[in-house]
Every structure is written in structure tokens, then in C-alpha cells.
């Protein structure tokens, strides 16, 4: 049709019949061009269902031809029925899938089924989506609530002359019944709440690169096989969930009685800071389950009096009593 469009009667010598045929053909071409509807639709990256919804002429509906814009050819493709090889929808109710690897333009052309036929049709382009994973919001825990599982809380200690020893929460490494120098520790807690962090650090009898460095869960703090015991120990809870937990630590340093401390941050050492650690017991407690000593009634000094006494304070801090 494009070549015929550029033919100019003034440049050709045609007889009357040929000129009449050419004029009639041009009229039909222009009529078809008027009847055909085409629209360029911008689409984003993703997949889309192109659905032929309705047609004005249901008996002989127009066909819908789809094609990517030439610039978008490499980014836009079609998923067709195995029996079809063209991106054409033939009647209402039919559909196909368009895949766009990048934003581009899609040509939608409605072509009448016959000369002078209807090109009125409704085509819907609907994005396909699998949705998005909804992040699990961590509700703010009430004081005393916990999702931590202490059944998988383990402490590894490297003990001089013995090697690595692993115990559960509230169990001794070395300790009162079998004191021995502890050279390094590692804490593992797979069931730790996500909003809680536990770090620890040690200092050794002689300066080492690892001394004083805060370690994450699962990391080893200290030494192995150097006969260099721990002389100072730090454990610390942090993060939003720390308000619901506290550390409970018992430690024995050589020549010193057992020490027990609780809190969010615990620092332990011997009397001089040079005594080796020979016993350790560690746990994490839910602050709601920690037993608290019963509060004693107030024992403030009160003068015995008879009857009911009300005390008022003036601006000059003078007291007056009304019985």
C-alpha cells in the first residue's frame, strides 16, 4: 500500500479504465486504513495478560494483532498457544501473555475481518503479579515475654590439658568440682530472638591480638594450646529485645570465691586482674521469670499518734497539724 500511495497520476499515462481501477483501489485502501485501529501502549517490565474482551460484530469479529515497537523488539516477547505462531487474537475470550524484560511499547492493532467490517473491539491489558512477600513485623514484646529458646544455647570452653568442652546453659565449664584454666570461649544460640544481640570479649594473661575484641555468637574468643588463660571476661546484650533479657554469669578465678552477676552487661575478673579463670557458668534469663525478693513494708520513722492526723505544708515549709 505504501508504494501505491506514492504513485502520481501526472507521471503516468493511463487509459480511462486503468485510471478508474486505480481510483477505486485507492478508495478501498483509504477505507481500510480508516477502519483499522492501531494504538501504541507503554508497558513496564513484567508480564501482562492481553485479553480480547468484546467486539461490536460478534459474528465476524475483527482480529487483534500484537507486535512490539521496533525499538522494543529485543525486550518484548509473546507466550502463544502451541498451535499458533503469530501474536493474533481472533475473537473475544481469547488471550495471550506478553513478557517485557524492560519497559517498552506494544502495538495493538484491530483489523476488520472483511472489507468494510467493524474494527470496534475492547482489548484489556492486565499485569500479572505473584505479589510480594509481606515482611514479618516483629511485634514489640511485653516485658517478660520471649521467643528465645535456651534449649539450643551452648557454651564452648577450651580448657588447658583437656581441650574443647561444650555445655548447655546453666552448666559449669570446669568450676567448683573440677577447676581448670579456661583459655577461650565461644557461645552458640541458634534460637536467639532476631531483635537481640549477644557479644563477648576476653583478655588473656599476656597481650594477644584477640584480647578485648568483641565477638559475635559462634566466634571463638581467646586462645588454644598456648597455656594462656582468660583473666578478664565481658558479656553484653544489646538490641531492641535486650529489654526482655538479662545475663546470668557465675565465674571462679583462681584463689578467689565464686562471683555471680546478672545484668545486660557483665564484666568479671579476679581481685588483681591477673588471676586465671578456672570456672564459668552462663545463662540468659527472661527478666519476667527472674525471682525478685519480696518488698518489705516501709519502715520510715513515724511518730506514734492517736487519731487521724493530716499534714499541710505552707510555702515557708512550716508544718501545721489538724487533728
URZIZI-V112996 format. One record per pair of residues at least 4 apart in sequence whose ideal C-beta (glycine too) atoms are under 8 Angstrom apart, sorted by sequence separation. I is the first residue (numbers start at 0). J is the second residue. D is the distance in Angstrom with one decimal. If there is no record, write none. Layout:
i=I j=J d=D
i=I j=J d=D
This chain:
i=0 j=4 d=6.3
i=1 j=5 d=7.2
i=2 j=6 d=7.3
i=6 j=10 d=7.6
i=7 j=11 d=7.5
i=13 j=17 d=4.2
i=14 j=18 d=7.0
i=15 j=19 d=6.3
i=16 j=20 d=6.4
i=17 j=21 d=6.2
i=18 j=22 d=6.4
i=19 j=23 d=6.3
i=20 j=24 d=6.2
i=21 j=25 d=6.4
i=22 j=26 d=6.5
i=23 j=27 d=6.6
i=24 j=28 d=6.3
i=25 j=29 d=6.2
i=26 j=30 d=6.2
i=27 j=31 d=6.3
i=28 j=32 d=6.3
i=29 j=33 d=6.4
i=30 j=34 d=6.3
i=31 j=35 d=6.1
i=56 j=60 d=5.6
i=67 j=71 d=4.5
i=68 j=72 d=7.6
i=71 j=75 d=4.8
i=79 j=83 d=4.8
i=83 j=87 d=7.4
i=89 j=93 d=6.0
i=99 j=103 d=5.8
i=111 j=115 d=7.3
i=112 j=116 d=4.9
i=140 j=144 d=4.4
i=148 j=152 d=7.8
i=158 j=162 d=6.8
i=166 j=170 d=3.8
i=171 j=175 d=7.2
i=173 j=177 d=5.8
i=174 j=178 d=6.6
i=191 j=195 d=5.8
i=203 j=207 d=4.9
i=206 j=210 d=5.8
i=208 j=212 d=7.6
i=214 j=218 d=3.9
i=219 j=223 d=7.9
i=237 j=241 d=5.5
i=240 j=244 d=6.8
i=251 j=255 d=7.0
i=261 j=265 d=7.6
i=268 j=272 d=4.9
i=269 j=273 d=6.7
i=270 j=274 d=6.7
i=284 j=288 d=6.5
i=285 j=289 d=7.4
i=304 j=308 d=5.3
i=312 j=316 d=6.3
i=313 j=317 d=4.9
i=6 j=11 d=6.9
i=8 j=13 d=7.1
i=13 j=18 d=4.8
i=42 j=47 d=6.0
i=56 j=61 d=7.2
i=67 j=72 d=5.0
i=79 j=84 d=6.8
i=88 j=93 d=4.4
i=111 j=116 d=3.4
i=140 j=145 d=7.0
i=157 j=162 d=6.7
i=158 j=163 d=7.8
i=166 j=171 d=6.9
i=171 j=176 d=7.6
i=173 j=178 d=5.4
i=214 j=219 d=7.4
i=222 j=227 d=5.0
i=236 j=241 d=4.4
i=251 j=256 d=7.8
i=260 j=265 d=4.9
i=269 j=274 d=2.8
i=284 j=289 d=5.4
i=312 j=317 d=7.7
i=313 j=318 d=7.9
i=54 j=60 d=3.6
i=79 j=85 d=7.6
i=88 j=94 d=6.9
i=99 j=105 d=8.0
i=111 j=117 d=6.2
i=140 j=146 d=7.6
i=157 j=163 d=5.4
i=158 j=164 d=5.4
i=166 j=172 d=5.6
i=173 j=179 d=4.2
i=191 j=197 d=6.8
i=203 j=209 d=7.4
i=214 j=220 d=4.5
i=251 j=257 d=4.9
i=252 j=258 d=7.5
i=268 j=274 d=7.5
i=269 j=275 d=7.9
i=312 j=318 d=6.5
i=313 j=319 d=7.2
i=54 j=61 d=6.4
i=67 j=74 d=7.5
i=68 j=75 d=7.9
i=79 j=86 d=6.6
i=88 j=95 d=6.7
i=111 j=118 d=5.0
i=156 j=163 d=7.3
i=157 j=164 d=7.7
i=173 j=180 d=7.8
i=203 j=210 d=5.3
i=250 j=257 d=7.2
i=251 j=258 d=7.4
i=260 j=267 d=6.6
i=311 j=318 d=7.4
i=13 j=21 d=7.0
i=67 j=75 d=3.8
i=97 j=105 d=6.4
i=110 j=118 d=6.9
i=155 j=163 d=5.7
i=156 j=164 d=5.2
i=164 j=172 d=5.5
i=173 j=181 d=6.0
i=201 j=209 d=7.4
i=202 j=210 d=4.8
i=212 j=220 d=7.2
i=221 j=229 d=5.8
i=236 j=244 d=5.8
i=249 j=257 d=5.9
i=250 j=258 d=5.1
i=310 j=318 d=6.0
i=311 j=319 d=5.7
i=77 j=86 d=4.4
i=86 j=95 d=6.3
i=109 j=118 d=4.8
i=155 j=164 d=7.1
i=156 j=165 d=7.9
i=164 j=173 d=7.8
i=172 j=181 d=6.1
i=188 j=197 d=6.7
i=201 j=210 d=7.0
i=202 j=211 d=5.8
i=236 j=245 d=7.2
i=249 j=258 d=6.9
i=258 j=267 d=5.8
i=310 j=319 d=7.8
i=8 j=18 d=6.9
i=109 j=119 d=7.8
i=155 j=165 d=4.7
i=156 j=166 d=7.6
i=201 j=211 d=8.0
i=236 j=246 d=6.1
i=249 j=259 d=4.7
i=310 j=320 d=6.1
i=311 j=321 d=7.5
i=109 j=120 d=4.9
i=154 j=165 d=7.1
i=186 j=197 d=6.5
i=200 j=211 d=5.6
i=209 j=220 d=6.2
i=235 j=246 d=8.0
i=248 j=259 d=7.1
i=309 j=320 d=7.3
i=51 j=63 d=5.4
i=65 j=77 d=6.8
i=153 j=165 d=5.6
i=154 j=166 d=5.6
i=172 j=184 d=7.7
i=200 j=212 d=5.9
i=209 j=221 d=6.5
i=234 j=246 d=5.4
i=247 j=259 d=7.6
i=248 j=260 d=5.5
i=308 j=320 d=5.7
i=309 j=321 d=5.5
i=8 j=21 d=7.7
i=109 j=122 d=7.3
i=153 j=166 d=7.1
i=154 j=167 d=7.8
i=186 j=199 d=6.1
i=200 j=213 d=4.8
i=209 j=222 d=7.0
i=247 j=260 d=7.9
i=248 j=261 d=7.5
i=308 j=321 d=7.8
i=49 j=63 d=7.9
i=153 j=167 d=6.1
i=154 j=168 d=7.6
i=158 j=172 d=6.8
i=199 j=213 d=7.2
i=200 j=214 d=6.4
i=234 j=248 d=6.2
i=246 j=260 d=7.8
i=247 j=261 d=4.9
i=255 j=269 d=5.0
i=308 j=322 d=6.3
i=6 j=21 d=7.6
i=80 j=95 d=7.6
i=107 j=122 d=5.8
i=152 j=167 d=6.7
i=153 j=168 d=7.9
i=158 j=173 d=5.8
i=184 j=199 d=6.9
i=198 j=213 d=4.6
i=199 j=214 d=5.7
i=207 j=222 d=6.1
i=246 j=261 d=6.4
i=252 j=267 d=7.8
i=254 j=269 d=7.2
i=255 j=270 d=5.7
i=307 j=322 d=7.3
i=49 j=65 d=6.3
i=79 j=95 d=5.8
i=152 j=168 d=4.3
i=154 j=170 d=7.8
i=156 j=172 d=3.7
i=198 j=214 d=6.4
i=232 j=248 d=7.8
i=245 j=261 d=5.3
i=246 j=262 d=6.2
i=252 j=268 d=6.9
i=253 j=269 d=7.0
i=254 j=270 d=7.8
i=306 j=322 d=5.5
i=78 j=95 d=6.4
i=107 j=124 d=7.9
i=156 j=173 d=7.3
i=184 j=201 d=6.7
i=198 j=215 d=6.5
i=245 j=262 d=5.8
i=246 j=263 d=6.9
i=248 j=265 d=4.9
i=250 j=267 d=4.6
i=252 j=269 d=3.5
i=77 j=95 d=5.8
i=78 j=96 d=3.9
i=154 j=172 d=6.5
i=161 j=179 d=6.4
i=183 j=201 d=6.9
i=203 j=221 d=6.6
i=232 j=250 d=6.4
i=245 j=263 d=6.2
i=246 j=264 d=7.8
i=252 j=270 d=7.7
i=77 j=96 d=7.1
i=78 j=97 d=7.7
i=105 j=124 d=7.7
i=149 j=168 d=5.0
i=160 j=179 d=6.7
i=197 j=216 d=5.7
i=201 j=220 d=4.7
i=203 j=222 d=6.1
i=244 j=263 d=8.0
i=246 j=265 d=5.2
i=248 j=267 d=6.5
i=255 j=274 d=5.9
i=66 j=86 d=6.6
i=77 j=97 d=5.9
i=78 j=98 d=6.5
i=159 j=179 d=6.1
i=200 j=220 d=6.0
i=201 j=221 d=5.0
i=207 j=227 d=6.9
i=213 j=233 d=7.6
i=254 j=274 d=5.8
i=3 j=24 d=7.1
i=64 j=85 d=7.7
i=65 j=86 d=4.2
i=76 j=97 d=7.6
i=77 j=98 d=7.5
i=158 j=179 d=4.9
i=159 j=180 d=4.2
i=182 j=203 d=7.6
i=199 j=220 d=5.8
i=253 j=274 d=4.8
i=257 j=278 d=7.1
i=3 j=25 d=7.1
i=64 j=86 d=6.9
i=65 j=87 d=7.3
i=75 j=97 d=6.5
i=76 j=98 d=5.1
i=158 j=180 d=7.0
i=159 j=181 d=7.7
i=205 j=227 d=6.0
i=213 j=235 d=7.6
i=230 j=252 d=7.7
i=241 j=263 d=5.8
i=252 j=274 d=3.9
i=253 j=275 d=5.1
i=64 j=87 d=5.1
i=65 j=88 d=7.5
i=75 j=98 d=7.2
i=158 j=181 d=5.8
i=159 j=182 d=6.0
i=204 j=227 d=5.3
i=252 j=275 d=6.8
i=261 j=284 d=7.1
i=4 j=28 d=7.7
i=63 j=87 d=6.8
i=75 j=99 d=5.2
i=76 j=100 d=8.0
i=157 j=181 d=7.0
i=158 j=182 d=7.2
i=203 j=227 d=4.8
i=204 j=228 d=5.8
i=252 j=276 d=5.8
i=253 j=277 d=5.2
i=3 j=28 d=6.9
i=62 j=87 d=5.5
i=63 j=88 d=4.2
i=74 j=99 d=6.1
i=75 j=100 d=7.6
i=156 j=181 d=5.0
i=157 j=182 d=4.7
i=191 j=216 d=6.7
i=203 j=228 d=7.1
i=251 j=276 d=7.4
i=252 j=277 d=6.8
i=62 j=88 d=6.7
i=74 j=100 d=4.7
i=157 j=183 d=4.5
i=203 j=229 d=6.3
i=204 j=230 d=5.4
i=237 j=263 d=7.7
i=250 j=276 d=6.2
i=251 j=277 d=5.4
i=62 j=89 d=5.4
i=74 j=101 d=4.3
i=97 j=124 d=7.7
i=156 j=183 d=7.2
i=157 j=184 d=7.6
i=202 j=229 d=7.0
i=203 j=230 d=6.7
i=236 j=263 d=4.8
i=251 j=278 d=3.4
i=0 j=28 d=5.4
i=71 j=99 d=7.7
i=75 j=103 d=5.2
i=156 j=184 d=5.1
i=188 j=216 d=5.6
i=201 j=229 d=4.6
i=202 j=230 d=5.7
i=235 j=263 d=6.9
i=236 j=264 d=7.3
i=250 j=278 d=6.6
i=251 j=279 d=7.7
i=261 j=289 d=7.5
i=39 j=68 d=6.4
i=60 j=89 d=7.7
i=74 j=103 d=5.1
i=91 j=120 d=7.7
i=155 j=184 d=6.6
i=185 j=214 d=7.9
i=187 j=216 d=6.3
i=202 j=231 d=3.8
i=235 j=264 d=4.6
i=249 j=278 d=7.6
i=250 j=279 d=5.4
i=60 j=90 d=5.0
i=65 j=95 d=7.3
i=71 j=101 d=7.7
i=75 j=105 d=6.4
i=154 j=184 d=6.4
i=155 j=185 d=4.3
i=186 j=216 d=5.6
i=187 j=217 d=5.5
i=201 j=231 d=6.7
i=202 j=232 d=7.9
i=234 j=264 d=7.4
i=235 j=265 d=7.5
i=249 j=279 d=7.3
i=250 j=280 d=7.8
i=60 j=91 d=6.2
i=96 j=127 d=7.2
i=154 j=185 d=7.5
i=155 j=186 d=7.7
i=186 j=217 d=7.6
i=201 j=232 d=5.6
i=233 j=264 d=7.6
i=234 j=265 d=4.8
i=248 j=279 d=7.6
i=249 j=280 d=4.2
i=0 j=32 d=7.8
i=65 j=97 d=7.2
i=71 j=103 d=3.0
i=154 j=186 d=5.5
i=155 j=187 d=7.3
i=185 j=217 d=6.7
i=200 j=232 d=7.8
i=201 j=233 d=7.4
i=233 j=265 d=7.1
i=248 j=280 d=7.3
i=249 j=281 d=7.8
i=42 j=75 d=7.7
i=70 j=103 d=7.1
i=71 j=104 d=5.6
i=153 j=186 d=7.4
i=154 j=187 d=7.9
i=185 j=218 d=6.4
i=199 j=232 d=7.4
i=200 j=233 d=4.4
i=232 j=265 d=7.7
i=233 j=266 d=5.2
i=248 j=281 d=5.4
i=57 j=91 d=7.3
i=70 j=104 d=7.3
i=71 j=105 d=7.5
i=88 j=122 d=7.6
i=152 j=186 d=7.8
i=153 j=187 d=4.7
i=185 j=219 d=4.5
i=199 j=233 d=6.3
i=232 j=266 d=7.3
i=233 j=267 d=8.0
i=247 j=281 d=7.4
i=248 j=282 d=7.9
i=68 j=103 d=6.2
i=152 j=187 d=7.6
i=153 j=188 d=7.6
i=184 j=219 d=7.5
i=185 j=220 d=6.9
i=199 j=234 d=4.7
i=231 j=266 d=7.4
i=232 j=267 d=4.7
i=246 j=281 d=7.4
i=247 j=282 d=4.7
i=54 j=90 d=7.1
i=67 j=103 d=6.4
i=68 j=104 d=3.8
i=151 j=187 d=7.6
i=152 j=188 d=4.9
i=183 j=219 d=5.6
i=184 j=220 d=5.8
i=198 j=234 d=7.6
i=199 j=235 d=7.3
i=231 j=267 d=7.3
i=232 j=268 d=7.1
i=246 j=282 d=7.6
i=247 j=283 d=7.2
i=51 j=88 d=4.1
i=54 j=91 d=5.2
i=67 j=104 d=7.3
i=68 j=105 d=7.0
i=151 j=188 d=6.7
i=183 j=220 d=6.0
i=184 j=221 d=6.1
i=197 j=234 d=7.3
i=198 j=235 d=5.1
i=231 j=268 d=4.4
i=246 j=283 d=6.1
i=247 j=284 d=5.1
i=51 j=89 d=7.9
i=53 j=91 d=5.4
i=67 j=105 d=6.1
i=68 j=106 d=6.2
i=151 j=189 d=4.9
i=152 j=190 d=7.5
i=183 j=221 d=2.2
i=197 j=235 d=7.4
i=230 j=268 d=6.3
i=245 j=283 d=7.4
i=246 j=284 d=7.6
i=49 j=88 d=7.2
i=51 j=90 d=6.7
i=52 j=91 d=6.2
i=66 j=105 d=7.6
i=67 j=106 d=7.1
i=151 j=190 d=4.9
i=182 j=221 d=5.2
i=183 j=222 d=5.6
i=197 j=236 d=5.8
i=198 j=237 d=7.1
i=230 j=269 d=6.8
i=244 j=283 d=5.4
i=245 j=284 d=5.3
i=51 j=91 d=5.2
i=65 j=105 d=6.4
i=66 j=106 d=4.6
i=150 j=190 d=7.2
i=181 j=221 d=7.8
i=182 j=222 d=5.1
i=183 j=223 d=6.1
i=196 j=236 d=7.0
i=244 j=284 d=6.7
i=51 j=92 d=6.7
i=65 j=106 d=6.8
i=147 j=188 d=7.7
i=149 j=190 d=7.5
i=182 j=223 d=6.3
i=195 j=236 d=6.6
i=196 j=237 d=4.7
i=231 j=272 d=6.4
i=244 j=285 d=6.3
i=245 j=286 d=5.4
i=51 j=93 d=5.0
i=64 j=106 d=7.9
i=65 j=107 d=6.0
i=66 j=108 d=7.5
i=148 j=190 d=3.2
i=182 j=224 d=7.9
i=195 j=237 d=7.9
i=196 j=238 d=4.4
i=230 j=272 d=6.3
i=243 j=285 d=6.5
i=244 j=286 d=6.4
i=50 j=93 d=7.8
i=51 j=94 d=6.6
i=64 j=107 d=7.9
i=65 j=108 d=7.7
i=147 j=190 d=6.1
i=182 j=225 d=6.9
i=195 j=238 d=4.9
i=230 j=273 d=5.7
i=243 j=286 d=6.1
i=50 j=94 d=4.2
i=63 j=107 d=6.6
i=64 j=108 d=4.6
i=147 j=191 d=6.1
i=182 j=226 d=7.4
i=194 j=238 d=5.2
i=195 j=239 d=7.9
i=230 j=274 d=6.5
i=232 j=276 d=6.4
i=242 j=286 d=7.7
i=243 j=287 d=7.5
i=245 j=289 d=6.9
i=49 j=94 d=6.2
i=63 j=108 d=7.1
i=147 j=192 d=5.0
i=182 j=227 d=6.0
i=184 j=229 d=7.4
i=194 j=239 d=4.4
i=195 j=240 d=3.8
i=196 j=241 d=7.6
i=230 j=275 d=6.1
i=48 j=94 d=5.8
i=49 j=95 d=5.7
i=63 j=109 d=5.6
i=64 j=110 d=6.1
i=146 j=192 d=5.0
i=180 j=226 d=7.6
i=182 j=228 d=5.6
i=183 j=229 d=7.1
i=194 j=240 d=3.7
i=195 j=241 d=6.0
i=229 j=275 d=7.0
i=230 j=276 d=6.9
i=48 j=95 d=7.9
i=49 j=96 d=7.5
i=62 j=109 d=7.6
i=63 j=110 d=7.7
i=145 j=192 d=6.9
i=181 j=228 d=6.2
i=182 j=229 d=6.7
i=193 j=240 d=7.7
i=228 j=275 d=3.5
i=229 j=276 d=4.3
i=232 j=279 d=7.5
i=234 j=281 d=7.2
i=236 j=283 d=7.5
i=48 j=96 d=6.0
i=49 j=97 d=5.7
i=61 j=109 d=5.0
i=62 j=110 d=5.3
i=147 j=195 d=6.9
i=180 j=228 d=4.0
i=181 j=229 d=5.5
i=184 j=232 d=7.9
i=192 j=240 d=4.8
i=195 j=243 d=7.8
i=228 j=276 d=5.9
i=47 j=96 d=7.1
i=48 j=97 d=8.0
i=61 j=110 d=5.6
i=195 j=244 d=6.4
i=228 j=277 d=7.8
i=46 j=96 d=6.0
i=47 j=97 d=4.6
i=61 j=111 d=4.9
i=62 j=112 d=6.7
i=46 j=97 d=7.0
i=61 j=112 d=5.7
i=192 j=243 d=8.0
i=46 j=98 d=5.2
i=47 j=99 d=7.2
i=60 j=112 d=6.5
i=46 j=99 d=7.5
i=59 j=112 d=4.4
i=45 j=99 d=6.0
i=59 j=113 d=6.3
i=42 j=97 d=7.1
i=44 j=99 d=5.5
i=61 j=116 d=6.5
i=43 j=99 d=6.9
i=44 j=100 d=6.5
i=56 j=112 d=7.4
i=61 j=117 d=6.2
i=137 j=193 d=6.4
i=42 j=99 d=5.3
i=44 j=101 d=5.5
i=59 j=116 d=6.1
i=60 j=117 d=7.8
i=61 j=118 d=5.0
i=63 j=120 d=6.4
i=137 j=194 d=5.7
i=44 j=102 d=5.8
i=49 j=107 d=7.7
i=59 j=117 d=8.0
i=61 j=119 d=7.7
i=43 j=102 d=5.0
i=61 j=120 d=5.6
i=63 j=122 d=5.6
i=42 j=102 d=6.9
i=56 j=116 d=6.4
i=60 j=120 d=6.8
i=41 j=102 d=7.2
i=42 j=103 d=6.4
i=56 j=117 d=4.0
i=41 j=103 d=7.6
i=42 j=104 d=7.3
i=55 j=117 d=4.7
i=157 j=219 d=7.9
i=41 j=104 d=5.5
i=42 j=105 d=5.5
i=54 j=117 d=7.2
i=56 j=119 d=7.5
i=40 j=104 d=6.7
i=41 j=105 d=7.9
i=55 j=119 d=3.7
i=155 j=219 d=7.6
i=157 j=221 d=6.5
i=39 j=104 d=5.0
i=40 j=105 d=4.9
i=54 j=119 d=6.9
i=55 j=120 d=7.1
i=157 j=222 d=7.6
i=39 j=105 d=7.2
i=40 j=106 d=7.8
i=54 j=120 d=4.7
i=157 j=223 d=5.0
i=202 j=268 d=8.0
i=39 j=106 d=5.7
i=40 j=107 d=5.8
i=53 j=120 d=6.8
i=54 j=121 d=7.6
i=159 j=226 d=5.9
i=38 j=106 d=7.6
i=39 j=107 d=7.8
i=52 j=120 d=7.9
i=53 j=121 d=4.5
i=37 j=106 d=6.5
i=38 j=107 d=5.2
i=51 j=120 d=6.8
i=52 j=121 d=4.3
i=159 j=228 d=6.8
i=204 j=273 d=7.0
i=37 j=107 d=7.1
i=38 j=108 d=7.9
i=51 j=121 d=8.0
i=52 j=122 d=6.6
i=37 j=108 d=4.3
i=51 j=122 d=5.9
i=52 j=123 d=5.1
i=204 j=275 d=6.6
i=36 j=108 d=7.0
i=37 j=109 d=7.5
i=50 j=122 d=7.1
i=35 j=108 d=6.6
i=36 j=109 d=4.4
i=49 j=122 d=6.6
i=50 j=123 d=4.8
i=178 j=251 d=6.3
i=180 j=253 d=7.8
i=35 j=109 d=6.8
i=49 j=123 d=7.5
i=50 j=124 d=7.8
i=35 j=110 d=5.5
i=49 j=124 d=5.3
i=50 j=125 d=6.6
i=178 j=253 d=7.4
i=35 j=111 d=7.0
i=48 j=124 d=7.5
i=175 j=251 d=6.7
i=34 j=111 d=5.1
i=47 j=124 d=5.3
i=48 j=125 d=4.7
i=174 j=251 d=6.5
i=47 j=125 d=6.5
i=48 j=126 d=7.9
i=169 j=247 d=7.9
i=171 j=249 d=8.0
i=173 j=251 d=7.8
i=47 j=126 d=5.4
i=48 j=127 d=5.7
i=31 j=111 d=7.4
i=46 j=126 d=7.3
i=47 j=127 d=6.4
i=34 j=115 d=7.2
i=45 j=126 d=5.7
i=46 j=127 d=4.3
i=34 j=116 d=7.0
i=36 j=118 d=4.9
i=42 j=124 d=7.1
i=45 j=127 d=7.1
i=175 j=257 d=6.9
i=31 j=114 d=6.9
i=34 j=117 d=7.8
i=35 j=118 d=5.8
i=43 j=126 d=7.9
i=45 j=128 d=7.4
i=30 j=114 d=7.5
i=34 j=118 d=4.8
i=36 j=120 d=7.8
i=40 j=124 d=6.3
i=30 j=115 d=6.9
i=197 j=283 d=7.4
i=27 j=114 d=6.7
i=181 j=275 d=7.6
i=180 j=275 d=4.8
i=181 j=276 d=4.7
i=184 j=279 d=7.0
i=186 j=281 d=7.3
i=188 j=283 d=7.7
i=180 j=276 d=7.2
i=181 j=277 d=6.8
i=147 j=244 d=6.9
i=180 j=277 d=5.9
i=181 j=278 d=7.7
i=145 j=243 d=5.6
i=179 j=277 d=5.9
i=181 j=279 d=6.0
i=144 j=243 d=6.4
i=145 j=244 d=6.9
i=178 j=277 d=3.9
i=139 j=239 d=7.7
i=140 j=240 d=6.6
i=142 j=242 d=6.9
i=143 j=243 d=6.8
i=178 j=278 d=5.5
i=142 j=243 d=6.5
i=140 j=243 d=5.3
i=174 j=277 d=7.9
i=175 j=278 d=6.3
i=173 j=277 d=5.5
i=174 j=278 d=3.7
i=173 j=278 d=4.8
i=174 j=279 d=7.3
i=172 j=278 d=7.0
i=173 j=279 d=7.1
i=174 j=280 d=6.6
i=171 j=278 d=6.0
i=172 j=279 d=4.8
i=171 j=279 d=7.1
i=172 j=280 d=7.4
i=171 j=280 d=4.9
i=170 j=280 d=6.6
i=169 j=280 d=6.3
i=169 j=281 d=7.9
i=168 j=281 d=6.9
i=169 j=282 d=4.6
i=168 j=282 d=4.3
i=168 j=283 d=7.0
i=156 j=279 d=6.3
i=154 j=279 d=7.4
i=154 j=281 d=5.3
i=152 j=282 d=7.4
i=152 j=283 d=6.7
i=149 j=282 d=7.1
i=149 j=283 d=6.5
i=147 j=283 d=6.8
i=147 j=285 d=7.5
i=145 j=285 d=4.6
i=144 j=285 d=7.9
i=143 j=285 d=6.3
i=145 j=287 d=7.7
i=143 j=286 d=6.2
i=144 j=287 d=6.9
i=142 j=286 d=6.7
i=143 j=287 d=2.0
i=142 j=287 d=6.2
i=143 j=288 d=7.1
